[in-house]
Amino acid sequence: MPWRKAWGLTRETLPVMLCALAGLLLSGMELDHMTTWKTFAKVDKFLILVPIMLNLKGNLEMNLSLRMATAANIGEIDNCRTRKLIVSGNMWLLQVQALIVASVAGILSFGLGAKESPGDQPVLTMRGPVHAGKPILDKTARLRDGYFEFALVLAVSQLAASMSSAVQGSFICALVVLARKSGFDPDNMVIPIAGSLGDLCTLTLLGLIGAGLLYFEGTGIATLLFLGLITLCVVFMLATLRNVYE
């Protein structure tokens, strides 16, 4: 009966759509709150980084959802050994894509946000522009638009993207397997969640990691993290190439 098919589709999609809507609302509220943090006030590139990375990284998680849902629908994940190879291969591939996308997003956000230091800009008054005579004492302001800030933006974007991809990718793979074993269509369940909760996870990690690494700006820790993550990207790429399902 048509009404039974409609009820079955509604039963599968309505809870997931409500969860996706809640995730989007929470993401908007969190972004509105994070704009008041000192981290985003001191390093304005982080605010520019948010929409770039969320859009690029959201496409990666959507592609992962589609690949896993397709593998589930054709029965490739029914076998335990095949399922492990497919999940591990997709997770390695997601890490490679996330690190590359995060690097591009970090470079773009730094380039778009590069400008004159606030201490060098004229201050507008009723009599016209005057230049501030006080030296800049804040370390973050002194390092603005320099190498250390560039390394900080890259390290934060890469680390946040890598950790978010690990969490979100594991959740997507587990949800697809659970939906397959429960008799539900993974396409109706996974894709809405991947598009909403991924933004929330990435925003949270971006804010927390940025706030943590900001205290070590100018010490070289961001450079070490950047180099380490590039090395991991090469390792993940080799692991992906050796996987027969990728």
C-alpha atoms as an extended CHARMM CRD file, in Angstrom:
* protein
*
       246  EXT
         1         1  MET       CA              0.0000000000        0.0000000000        0.0000000000  PROA      1               0.0000000000
         2         2  PRO       CA              1.2430000000        3.5460000000       -0.7630000000  PROA      2               0.0000000000
         3         3  TRP       CA              0.5340000000        4.8020000000        2.7460000000  PROA      3               0.0000000000
         4         4  ARG       CA              2.6440000000        2.0160000000        4.2050000000  PROA      4               0.0000000000
         5         5  LYS       CA              5.5820000000        2.9830000000        2.0180000000  PROA      5               0.0000000000
         6         6  ALA       CA              5.1030000000        6.6130000000        2.9960000000  PROA      6               0.0000000000
         7         7  TRP       CA              4.9900000000        5.6850000000        6.6830000000  PROA      7               0.0000000000
         8         8  GLY       CA              8.1110000000        3.5570000000        6.3530000000  PROA      8               0.0000000000
         9         9  LEU       CA              9.9950000000        6.3740000000        4.6470000000  PROA      9               0.0000000000
        10        10  THR       CA              8.7920000000        8.8840000000        7.2440000000  PROA      10              0.0000000000
        11        11  ARG       CA              9.7840000000        6.5870000000       10.0890000000  PROA      11              0.0000000000
        12        12  GLU       CA             13.3150000000        6.3450000000        8.7140000000  PROA      12              0.0000000000
        13        13  THR       CA             13.8790000000        9.9490000000        7.7250000000  PROA      13              0.0000000000
        14        14  LEU       CA             11.9640000000       12.0650000000       10.2660000000  PROA      14              0.0000000000
        15        15  PRO       CA             14.1470000000       11.3180000000       13.3390000000  PROA      15              0.0000000000
        16        16  VAL       CA             17.2850000000       11.7770000000       11.2760000000  PROA      16              0.0000000000
        17        17  MET       CA             16.0650000000       15.0760000000        9.8230000000  PROA      17              0.0000000000
        18        18  LEU       CA             15.2100000000       16.3480000000       13.3030000000  PROA      18              0.0000000000
        19        19  CYS       CA             18.7060000000       15.4420000000       14.4930000000  PROA      19              0.0000000000
        20        20  ALA       CA             20.1980000000       17.1580000000       11.4520000000  PROA      20              0.0000000000
        21        21  LEU       CA             18.1180000000       20.2850000000       12.1170000000  PROA      21              0.0000000000
        22        22  ALA       CA             19.2420000000       20.3240000000       15.7430000000  PROA      22              0.0000000000
        23        23  GLY       CA             22.8530000000       19.9680000000       14.6240000000  PROA      23              0.0000000000
        24        24  LEU       CA             22.5640000000       22.9100000000       12.2440000000  PROA      24              0.0000000000
        25        25  LEU       CA             20.9450000000       25.0910000000       14.9120000000  PROA      25              0.0000000000
        26        26  LEU       CA             23.6530000000       24.2050000000       17.4200000000  PROA      26              0.0000000000
        27        27  SER       CA             26.3380000000       24.9540000000       14.8310000000  PROA      27              0.0000000000
        28        28  GLY       CA             24.9010000000       28.4170000000       14.2390000000  PROA      28              0.0000000000
        29        29  MET       CA             24.6230000000       29.1390000000       17.9550000000  PROA      29              0.0000000000
        30        30  GLU       CA             28.1560000000       27.9050000000       18.5530000000  PROA      30              0.0000000000
        31        31  LEU       CA             29.5790000000       30.0270000000       15.7380000000  PROA      31              0.0000000000
        32        32  ASP       CA             27.7900000000       33.0920000000       17.1130000000  PROA      32              0.0000000000
        33        33  HSD       CA             29.3060000000       32.3970000000       20.5330000000  PROA      33              0.0000000000
        34        34  MET       CA             32.7860000000       31.6540000000       19.1880000000  PROA      34              0.0000000000
        35        35  THR       CA             33.0300000000       35.0160000000       17.4410000000  PROA      35              0.0000000000
        36        36  THR       CA             33.2820000000       36.6030000000       20.8940000000  PROA      36              0.0000000000
        37        37  TRP       CA             36.2910000000       34.4780000000       21.9040000000  PROA      37              0.0000000000
        38        38  LYS       CA             39.6600000000       36.1800000000       22.2710000000  PROA      38              0.0000000000
        39        39  THR       CA             41.1200000000       33.6120000000       19.8790000000  PROA      39              0.0000000000
        40        40  PHE       CA             39.0300000000       34.8560000000       16.9660000000  PROA      40              0.0000000000
        41        41  ALA       CA             39.5670000000       38.4850000000       17.9670000000  PROA      41              0.0000000000
        42        42  LYS       CA             43.3570000000       38.1280000000       18.0200000000  PROA      42              0.0000000000
        43        43  VAL       CA             43.6670000000       35.9260000000       14.9180000000  PROA      43              0.0000000000
        44        44  ASP       CA             40.9990000000       37.0550000000       12.4820000000  PROA      44              0.0000000000
        45        45  LYS       CA             42.1120000000       34.3900000000        9.9810000000  PROA      45              0.0000000000
        46        46  PHE       CA             40.3030000000       31.7740000000       12.0860000000  PROA      46              0.0000000000
        47        47  LEU       CA             36.9820000000       33.4440000000       11.3680000000  PROA      47              0.0000000000
        48        48  ILE       CA             37.7760000000       33.4900000000        7.6490000000  PROA      48              0.0000000000
        49        49  LEU       CA             38.8160000000       29.8370000000        7.9060000000  PROA      49              0.0000000000
        50        50  VAL       CA             35.4430000000       28.6690000000        9.2450000000  PROA      50              0.0000000000
        51        51  PRO       CA             33.2560000000       28.8950000000        6.0940000000  PROA      51              0.0000000000
        52        52  ILE       CA             36.0580000000       27.7680000000        3.7790000000  PROA      52              0.0000000000
        53        53  MET       CA             36.8790000000       24.6400000000        5.7390000000  PROA      53              0.0000000000
        54        54  LEU       CA             33.2770000000       23.7600000000        6.5850000000  PROA      54              0.0000000000
        55        55  ASN       CA             32.2570000000       23.8500000000        2.9280000000  PROA      55              0.0000000000
        56        56  LEU       CA             35.2520000000       21.9290000000        1.6300000000  PROA      56              0.0000000000
        57        57  LYS       CA             35.2670000000       19.3900000000        4.4350000000  PROA      57              0.0000000000
        58        58  GLY       CA             31.5020000000       18.9080000000        4.2990000000  PROA      58              0.0000000000
        59        59  ASN       CA             31.8790000000       17.6760000000        0.7290000000  PROA      59              0.0000000000
        60        60  LEU       CA             34.3850000000       15.0560000000        1.8690000000  PROA      60              0.0000000000
        61        61  GLU       CA             32.0600000000       13.6810000000        4.5360000000  PROA      61              0.0000000000
        62        62  MET       CA             29.1720000000       13.6620000000        2.0750000000  PROA      62              0.0000000000
        63        63  ASN       CA             31.2710000000       11.6620000000       -0.3790000000  PROA      63              0.0000000000
        64        64  LEU       CA             32.1920000000        9.2180000000        2.3830000000  PROA      64              0.0000000000
        65        65  SER       CA             28.5190000000        8.7790000000        3.2250000000  PROA      65              0.0000000000
        66        66  LEU       CA             27.6740000000        8.0670000000       -0.4060000000  PROA      66              0.0000000000
        67        67  ARG       CA             30.5300000000        5.5860000000       -0.8310000000  PROA      67              0.0000000000
        68        68  MET       CA             29.6400000000        3.7030000000        2.3370000000  PROA      68              0.0000000000
        69        69  ALA       CA             25.9180000000        3.7090000000        1.5320000000  PROA      69              0.0000000000
        70        70  THR       CA             26.6170000000        2.3700000000       -1.9590000000  PROA      70              0.0000000000
        71        71  ALA       CA             28.8430000000       -0.3690000000       -0.5510000000  PROA      71              0.0000000000
        72        72  ALA       CA             26.0830000000       -1.2810000000        1.8980000000  PROA      72              0.0000000000
        73        73  ASN       CA             23.3410000000       -1.3510000000       -0.7380000000  PROA      73              0.0000000000
        74        74  ILE       CA             25.2800000000       -3.7260000000       -2.9970000000  PROA      74              0.0000000000
        75        75  GLY       CA             26.1550000000       -5.9790000000       -0.0670000000  PROA      75              0.0000000000
        76        76  GLU       CA             29.9160000000       -5.4230000000        0.0810000000  PROA      76              0.0000000000
        77        77  ILE       CA             29.9540000000       -4.7720000000        3.8280000000  PROA      77              0.0000000000
        78        78  ASP       CA             28.0340000000       -7.9210000000        4.7140000000  PROA      78              0.0000000000
        79        79  ASN       CA             31.2760000000       -9.8990000000        4.8400000000  PROA      79              0.0000000000
        80        80  CYS       CA             33.3850000000       -9.1330000000        7.9140000000  PROA      80              0.0000000000
        81        81  ARG       CA             36.7680000000       -9.1520000000        6.1410000000  PROA      81              0.0000000000
        82        82  THR       CA             35.5210000000       -7.0540000000        3.2410000000  PROA      82              0.0000000000
        83        83  ARG       CA             33.8520000000       -4.6350000000        5.6520000000  PROA      83              0.0000000000
        84        84  LYS       CA             37.1110000000       -4.0580000000        7.5240000000  PROA      84              0.0000000000
        85        85  LEU       CA             38.9900000000       -3.3520000000        4.2910000000  PROA      85              0.0000000000
        86        86  ILE       CA             36.3240000000       -0.9570000000        3.0260000000  PROA      86              0.0000000000
        87        87  VAL       CA             36.0540000000        0.9350000000        6.3130000000  PROA      87              0.0000000000
        88        88  SER       CA             39.8220000000        1.2040000000        6.8220000000  PROA      88              0.0000000000
        89        89  GLY       CA             40.4050000000        2.2560000000        3.2130000000  PROA      89              0.0000000000
        90        90  ASN       CA             37.7410000000        4.9430000000        3.3960000000  PROA      90              0.0000000000
        91        91  MET       CA             39.0990000000        6.2340000000        6.7040000000  PROA      91              0.0000000000
        92        92  TRP       CA             42.6500000000        6.5180000000        5.3240000000  PROA      92              0.0000000000
        93        93  LEU       CA             41.3450000000        8.2420000000        2.2030000000  PROA      93              0.0000000000
        94        94  LEU       CA             39.2740000000       10.6480000000        4.3020000000  PROA      94              0.0000000000
        95        95  GLN       CA             42.3520000000       11.6110000000        6.3280000000  PROA      95              0.0000000000
        96        96  VAL       CA             44.3610000000       12.3210000000        3.1740000000  PROA      96              0.0000000000
        97        97  GLN       CA             41.5730000000       14.4260000000        1.7110000000  PROA      97              0.0000000000
        98        98  ALA       CA             40.9680000000       16.2780000000        4.9880000000  PROA      98              0.0000000000
        99        99  LEU       CA             44.6260000000       17.2020000000        5.4620000000  PROA      99              0.0000000000
       100       100  ILE       CA             44.9550000000       18.4370000000        1.8810000000  PROA      100             0.0000000000
       101       101  VAL       CA             41.7100000000       20.4040000000        2.0800000000  PROA      101             0.0000000000
       102       102  ALA       CA             42.7170000000       21.8840000000        5.4430000000  PROA      102             0.0000000000
       103       103  SER       CA             46.0440000000       23.0290000000        4.0000000000  PROA      103             0.0000000000
       104       104  VAL       CA             44.3030000000       24.7570000000        1.1090000000  PROA      104             0.0000000000
       105       105  ALA       CA             41.7590000000       26.3280000000        3.4740000000  PROA      105             0.0000000000
       106       106  GLY       CA             44.4980000000       27.5600000000        5.8010000000  PROA      106             0.0000000000
       107       107  ILE       CA             46.4790000000       29.1310000000        2.9640000000  PROA      107             0.0000000000
       108       108  LEU       CA             43.3820000000       30.8020000000        1.5350000000  PROA      108             0.0000000000
       109       109  SER       CA             42.2410000000       32.1770000000        4.8970000000  PROA      109             0.0000000000
       110       110  PHE       CA             45.6930000000       33.5480000000        5.6820000000  PROA      110             0.0000000000
       111       111  GLY       CA             45.9740000000       35.1550000000        2.2630000000  PROA      111             0.0000000000
       112       112  LEU       CA             42.5260000000       36.7180000000        2.4870000000  PROA      112             0.0000000000
       113       113  GLY       CA             43.1190000000       37.9520000000        6.0300000000  PROA      113             0.0000000000
       114       114  ALA       CA             46.5920000000       39.3650000000        5.4700000000  PROA      114             0.0000000000
       115       115  LYS       CA             46.5340000000       43.1200000000        5.9940000000  PROA      115             0.0000000000
       116       116  GLU       CA             48.3200000000       45.9220000000        7.7820000000  PROA      116             0.0000000000
       117       117  SER       CA             48.9480000000       45.6000000000       11.4850000000  PROA      117             0.0000000000
       118       118  PRO       CA             46.3790000000       47.5050000000       13.5830000000  PROA      118             0.0000000000
       119       119  GLY       CA             49.1900000000       49.4890000000       15.1610000000  PROA      119             0.0000000000
       120       120  ASP       CA             50.1680000000       50.8860000000       11.7610000000  PROA      120             0.0000000000
       121       121  GLN       CA             46.6660000000       51.8810000000       10.7260000000  PROA      121             0.0000000000
       122       122  PRO       CA             45.4630000000       55.4400000000       11.3270000000  PROA      122             0.0000000000
       123       123  VAL       CA             42.9090000000       56.0890000000       14.0280000000  PROA      123             0.0000000000
       124       124  LEU       CA             39.9860000000       58.2180000000       12.8500000000  PROA      124             0.0000000000
       125       125  THR       CA             39.0510000000       61.1880000000       15.0500000000  PROA      125             0.0000000000
       126       126  MET       CA             36.9050000000       64.3000000000       14.6430000000  PROA      126             0.0000000000
       127       127  ARG       CA             39.9680000000       66.2020000000       13.3720000000  PROA      127             0.0000000000
       128       128  GLY       CA             41.0410000000       63.5400000000       10.9010000000  PROA      128             0.0000000000
       129       129  PRO       CA             43.2970000000       60.4740000000       10.9420000000  PROA      129             0.0000000000
       130       130  VAL       CA             46.1320000000       60.2680000000       13.4450000000  PROA      130             0.0000000000
       131       131  HSD       CA             48.6110000000       57.4570000000       13.9540000000  PROA      131             0.0000000000
       132       132  ALA       CA             48.8120000000       55.5920000000       17.2280000000  PROA      132             0.0000000000
       133       133  GLY       CA             52.0930000000       56.2270000000       18.9580000000  PROA      133             0.0000000000
       134       134  LYS       CA             52.0240000000       53.4290000000       21.5300000000  PROA      134             0.0000000000
       135       135  PRO       CA             53.9710000000       50.2820000000       20.6860000000  PROA      135             0.0000000000
       136       136  ILE       CA             52.1080000000       47.0010000000       20.3630000000  PROA      136             0.0000000000
       137       137  LEU       CA             52.7730000000       44.8900000000       23.4430000000  PROA      137             0.0000000000
       138       138  ASP       CA             50.5640000000       41.9190000000       22.6280000000  PROA      138             0.0000000000
       139       139  LYS       CA             52.6060000000       39.0240000000       21.2200000000  PROA      139             0.0000000000
       140       140  THR       CA             49.8080000000       37.9520000000       18.8940000000  PROA      140             0.0000000000
       141       141  ALA       CA             49.5660000000       41.4570000000       17.4400000000  PROA      141             0.0000000000
       142       142  ARG       CA             53.3390000000       41.6660000000       16.9400000000  PROA      142             0.0000000000
       143       143  LEU       CA             53.3420000000       38.3460000000       15.0670000000  PROA      143             0.0000000000
       144       144  ARG       CA             50.3370000000       39.2650000000       12.9200000000  PROA      144             0.0000000000
       145       145  ASP       CA             50.6610000000       38.3780000000        9.2120000000  PROA      145             0.0000000000
       146       146  GLY       CA             54.0630000000       36.7960000000        9.8390000000  PROA      146             0.0000000000
       147       147  TYR       CA             55.3990000000       33.2670000000        9.5020000000  PROA      147             0.0000000000
       148       148  PHE       CA             54.3830000000       32.1540000000       12.9950000000  PROA      148             0.0000000000
       149       149  GLU       CA             50.7750000000       33.1830000000       12.4500000000  PROA      149             0.0000000000
       150       150  PHE       CA             50.8130000000       31.4260000000        9.0770000000  PROA      150             0.0000000000
       151       151  ALA       CA             52.1050000000       28.2320000000       10.7120000000  PROA      151             0.0000000000
       152       152  LEU       CA             49.5060000000       28.5860000000       13.4750000000  PROA      152             0.0000000000
       153       153  VAL       CA             46.5960000000       28.8580000000       11.0300000000  PROA      153             0.0000000000
       154       154  LEU       CA             47.8500000000       25.8760000000        9.0190000000  PROA      154             0.0000000000
       155       155  ALA       CA             48.4370000000       23.7000000000       12.0860000000  PROA      155             0.0000000000
       156       156  VAL       CA             45.0510000000       24.5230000000       13.6090000000  PROA      156             0.0000000000
       157       157  SER       CA             43.1740000000       23.8890000000       10.3720000000  PROA      157             0.0000000000
       158       158  GLN       CA             44.9780000000       20.6000000000        9.7020000000  PROA      158             0.0000000000
       159       159  LEU       CA             44.6900000000       19.2580000000       13.2440000000  PROA      159             0.0000000000
       160       160  ALA       CA             41.0230000000       20.2100000000       13.5200000000  PROA      160             0.0000000000
       161       161  ALA       CA             40.2280000000       18.6640000000       10.1340000000  PROA      161             0.0000000000
       162       162  SER       CA             42.1110000000       15.4570000000       10.9240000000  PROA      162             0.0000000000
       163       163  MET       CA             40.4940000000       14.9530000000       14.3240000000  PROA      163             0.0000000000
       164       164  SER       CA             37.0550000000       15.8910000000       13.0440000000  PROA      164             0.0000000000
       165       165  SER       CA             37.3940000000       13.4790000000       10.1190000000  PROA      165             0.0000000000
       166       166  ALA       CA             38.4230000000       10.6790000000       12.4560000000  PROA      166             0.0000000000
       167       167  VAL       CA             35.4030000000       11.2430000000       14.7070000000  PROA      167             0.0000000000
       168       168  GLN       CA             32.8870000000       11.9170000000       11.9600000000  PROA      168             0.0000000000
       169       169  GLY       CA             34.2070000000        9.1870000000        9.6610000000  PROA      169             0.0000000000
       170       170  SER       CA             34.0260000000        6.5600000000       12.3950000000  PROA      170             0.0000000000
       171       171  PHE       CA             30.4910000000        7.6570000000       13.2330000000  PROA      171             0.0000000000
       172       172  ILE       CA             29.3780000000        7.5040000000        9.5940000000  PROA      172             0.0000000000
       173       173  CYS       CA             30.8750000000        4.0560000000        9.0170000000  PROA      173             0.0000000000
       174       174  ALA       CA             29.3300000000        2.7070000000       12.2190000000  PROA      174             0.0000000000
       175       175  LEU       CA             25.9430000000        4.2110000000       11.3470000000  PROA      175             0.0000000000
       176       176  VAL       CA             25.9900000000        2.6650000000        7.8560000000  PROA      176             0.0000000000
       177       177  VAL       CA             26.8250000000       -0.7820000000        9.2350000000  PROA      177             0.0000000000
       178       178  LEU       CA             24.1400000000       -0.4450000000       11.9110000000  PROA      178             0.0000000000
       179       179  ALA       CA             21.5460000000        0.6730000000        9.3610000000  PROA      179             0.0000000000
       180       180  ARG       CA             22.4210000000       -2.2410000000        7.0850000000  PROA      180             0.0000000000
       181       181  LYS       CA             22.0670000000       -4.7790000000        9.8830000000  PROA      181             0.0000000000
       182       182  SER       CA             18.8090000000       -3.1880000000       11.0620000000  PROA      182             0.0000000000
       183       183  GLY       CA             17.2400000000       -3.2950000000        7.6050000000  PROA      183             0.0000000000
       184       184  PHE       CA             17.1200000000        0.4790000000        7.0560000000  PROA      184             0.0000000000
       185       185  ASP       CA             18.2730000000        2.3210000000        3.9530000000  PROA      185             0.0000000000
       186       186  PRO       CA             21.6370000000        3.9920000000        4.7630000000  PROA      186             0.0000000000
       187       187  ASP       CA             20.9540000000        6.7490000000        2.2090000000  PROA      187             0.0000000000
       188       188  ASN       CA             17.9840000000        7.9670000000        4.2510000000  PROA      188             0.0000000000
       189       189  MET       CA             19.8730000000        8.0140000000        7.5510000000  PROA      189             0.0000000000
       190       190  VAL       CA             23.5240000000        8.8590000000        7.0220000000  PROA      190             0.0000000000
       191       191  ILE       CA             23.5870000000       11.7510000000        4.5420000000  PROA      191             0.0000000000
       192       192  PRO       CA             21.5210000000       14.2920000000        6.5880000000  PROA      192             0.0000000000
       193       193  ILE       CA             23.5430000000       13.5890000000        9.7200000000  PROA      193             0.0000000000
       194       194  ALA       CA             26.8470000000       13.8500000000        7.8620000000  PROA      194             0.0000000000
       195       195  GLY       CA             25.8890000000       17.2940000000        6.5950000000  PROA      195             0.0000000000
       196       196  SER       CA             24.9490000000       18.7520000000        9.9740000000  PROA      196             0.0000000000
       197       197  LEU       CA             26.8520000000       17.0840000000       12.7980000000  PROA      197             0.0000000000
       198       198  GLY       CA             30.0750000000       17.3520000000       10.8200000000  PROA      198             0.0000000000
       199       199  ASP       CA             29.8960000000       21.1510000000       10.9650000000  PROA      199             0.0000000000
       200       200  LEU       CA             29.2610000000       21.0710000000       14.7010000000  PROA      200             0.0000000000
       201       201  CYS       CA             32.2080000000       18.7480000000       15.3370000000  PROA      201             0.0000000000
       202       202  THR       CA             34.5750000000       20.7270000000       13.1250000000  PROA      202             0.0000000000
       203       203  LEU       CA             33.5670000000       24.0590000000       14.6710000000  PROA      203             0.0000000000
       204       204  THR       CA             34.0910000000       22.7640000000       18.1970000000  PROA      204             0.0000000000
       205       205  LEU       CA             37.5180000000       21.3160000000       17.4690000000  PROA      205             0.0000000000
       206       206  LEU       CA             38.5880000000       24.3880000000       15.5060000000  PROA      206             0.0000000000
       207       207  GLY       CA             37.7450000000       26.6980000000       18.3950000000  PROA      207             0.0000000000
       208       208  LEU       CA             39.3200000000       24.5280000000       21.0920000000  PROA      208             0.0000000000
       209       209  ILE       CA             42.5070000000       23.7420000000       19.1730000000  PROA      209             0.0000000000
       210       210  GLY       CA             42.8990000000       27.3580000000       18.0930000000  PROA      210             0.0000000000
       211       211  ALA       CA             42.5190000000       28.5740000000       21.6730000000  PROA      211             0.0000000000
       212       212  GLY       CA             45.0480000000       26.0230000000       22.8960000000  PROA      212             0.0000000000
       213       213  LEU       CA             47.7390000000       26.5910000000       20.2690000000  PROA      213             0.0000000000
       214       214  LEU       CA             47.4140000000       30.3760000000       20.4530000000  PROA      214             0.0000000000
       215       215  TYR       CA             49.3180000000       30.3290000000       23.7500000000  PROA      215             0.0000000000
       216       216  PHE       CA             52.2990000000       28.7140000000       21.9900000000  PROA      216             0.0000000000
       217       217  GLU       CA             52.4130000000       31.0550000000       18.9970000000  PROA      217             0.0000000000
       218       218  GLY       CA             55.9660000000       32.0000000000       18.1530000000  PROA      218             0.0000000000
       219       219  THR       CA             57.5090000000       28.9120000000       19.7930000000  PROA      219             0.0000000000
       220       220  GLY       CA             57.7550000000       26.6130000000       16.7810000000  PROA      220             0.0000000000
       221       221  ILE       CA             55.2050000000       24.1000000000       18.0830000000  PROA      221             0.0000000000
       222       222  ALA       CA             52.8160000000       24.9320000000       15.2510000000  PROA      222             0.0000000000
       223       223  THR       CA             55.5940000000       24.2440000000       12.7460000000  PROA      223             0.0000000000
       224       224  LEU       CA             56.3090000000       20.8480000000       14.2980000000  PROA      224             0.0000000000
       225       225  LEU       CA             52.6110000000       19.9820000000       14.2150000000  PROA      225             0.0000000000
       226       226  PHE       CA             52.3650000000       21.0570000000       10.5920000000  PROA      226             0.0000000000
       227       227  LEU       CA             55.3480000000       18.9210000000        9.5700000000  PROA      227             0.0000000000
       228       228  GLY       CA             54.0750000000       15.9640000000       11.5740000000  PROA      228             0.0000000000
       229       229  LEU       CA             50.6450000000       16.1430000000        9.9670000000  PROA      229             0.0000000000
       230       230  ILE       CA             52.1870000000       16.3680000000        6.4960000000  PROA      230             0.0000000000
       231       231  THR       CA             54.1450000000       13.1950000000        7.2930000000  PROA      231             0.0000000000
       232       232  LEU       CA             50.9560000000       11.4910000000        8.4660000000  PROA      232             0.0000000000
       233       233  CYS       CA             49.2740000000       12.5460000000        5.2340000000  PROA      233             0.0000000000
       234       234  VAL       CA             51.9590000000       10.7170000000        3.2440000000  PROA      234             0.0000000000
       235       235  VAL       CA             51.5710000000        7.6280000000        5.4550000000  PROA      235             0.0000000000
       236       236  PHE       CA             47.7840000000        7.6610000000        5.0350000000  PROA      236             0.0000000000
       237       237  MET       CA             48.1980000000        8.0690000000        1.2770000000  PROA      237             0.0000000000
       238       238  LEU       CA             50.4450000000        4.9980000000        1.0610000000  PROA      238             0.0000000000
       239       239  ALA       CA             47.9850000000        2.9970000000        3.1690000000  PROA      239             0.0000000000
       240       240  THR       CA             45.1470000000        4.0630000000        0.8780000000  PROA      240             0.0000000000
       241       241  LEU       CA             47.0340000000        3.0570000000       -2.2590000000  PROA      241             0.0000000000
       242       242  ARG       CA             47.6780000000       -0.4000000000       -0.8140000000  PROA      242             0.0000000000
       243       243  ASN       CA             43.9930000000       -0.9480000000       -0.0540000000  PROA      243             0.0000000000
       244       244  VAL       CA             42.3680000000       -3.0390000000       -2.7890000000  PROA      244             0.0000000000
       245       245  TYR       CA             38.9900000000       -1.3180000000       -2.3590000000  PROA      245             0.0000000000
       246       246  GLU       CA             40.2550000000        2.2380000000       -2.9240000000  PROA      246             0.0000000000
